[in-house]
């Protein structure tokens, strides 16, 4: 598509569709960008409130409003989470991101946010996996079979070399299809997790799909699903290890995994990356990822740079 490199009052603000974003956004570049964003966030260099969530019970959905100011850009993502869309053949996450210059407030671009949400979420898990999992990790368990499951396989392969991937899904057909796509073993949730070095939970389940009793010593869990104070993917046993979060404030408001288990937070991931908090020494580690607006802005910035929009 054609974009105007210098938007102003006389020209239309460009809209960047998913195809355009897909053509320029690479996980190899996104992972280090997420590391920098997390460090900046935990160091207080980002202005960002906890997102506002508007429940839509009549549609079994949630609308999230996620603003932030990050260096020379600022913006907001409007994200809609509709778990029932999967049955309709539609993405469960729909989003739009608006980006502005922070020094003048001028709009730079509006872009589709679905793919950015998908990739930056997996990229953040890759950052956590690189830092928190064993360098010799070989076995990966994925609980879930949707967009995030696929994105995590791609992203985590950039930081660890897994020779054994196991998958489980509540939908048996999706499980088998996903396993065939990536050359994984389709197995029960318990079978997938037992002995796994790294576990990813990325389901829409409102109740635990992962039991702490299944985890091996030294395992890392990337808990990606279950956003909301009443939803969780991990049981209390799984949350008894060290808990790392992307945002302490957000986790204390939004993470049912944390709140329902009465778990404590060891550190933010950005604090560990910067060395301002000690690395966890517990038997197992859980990284609870909720998703931050600064992650969306950092990803959007990469897109703007690739397209020479300044």
Steps between C-alpha positions, in 0.01 A plus 500: 500500500602864462560704814579867542836535677423838658136522612369853561175688513476506121545124455311201624644302790602163354327182605735203506317175447607156620658406168723808512604427860565135419736609224731696730467373860748224586524301823880514482479880539194502722654290779781750582252786465278337762798456732578871478134595550469283812816648650380853428158424647634360826750788525218756488587638158152427363179681585235232507196439717353156552268437208127554536288193437136528401313169535240416237318205659223511242762403240737308731767755413729763646616833360837624620637856474879512520675842481870578551769759434835354397776740399422682178172318440179453690180321421233258602378157406132416500480123532192280503520146638218272389578135587186376324629633167705182461180305433412754229834472325596851612804618700430510874701825521419803287694824541587843363807704603522879457847659514585870553813711536545562870658845454218651292211256532480464120360169376753282320303190410216270587571132464337164538593359839412132473831381358701734722321358805571147383869551430596729788337262751707209373810719481464595867474131592817443299674770707384327819603158371845622404554645848319255726522153344794264501741565211481125431118492483394243239135419571213744438137449601226712347153497656279657237475476122407846377681807368715545810602135505635529147668834562671368813646201319657740248623752756638256757690313228711815459631480859504125577552192284217262587523144371179383667177702469176375654158657456161470663172674426145473628399465133635163389482579128685830547757318711568243231515760222739721696725207593519389138587854388803531726608137529399476865351224712128534581449379855307565822568820694674304773702302249607818324614674818674219690872525431466817291766768546279782372119511509271749326135534601306694239140388529168677553422274795359682806623224733831319546634284219847470658567327833811587695545134591588432135790746484859379517757678714649790305203538265391838365133570432401781265139566605343700219124437511241570771486879513268621775483467878255208489678288237806281533686228309731390785401342830632611838783246500632636172504851646710402805828551315652837414250724320630753250265751337520759223327761718456475876210749501318324217548155652352612831188616316464258209667166568268233632795260496669721759199624699306174532812314615599772745847496344768763551701674227877450497574768239405658172675353198649841421657515846671165447620602154651820642653318798317717753338194660664161567427202280248254651633196684175304537449145377273619218436839340182647354507800267148644501459705184208741483619722215600866520423803286872581481554165330249600232667840459846346471371262232318783322822705505681220317226504235522878459878486466481228235251709302692827555209666677644757742 
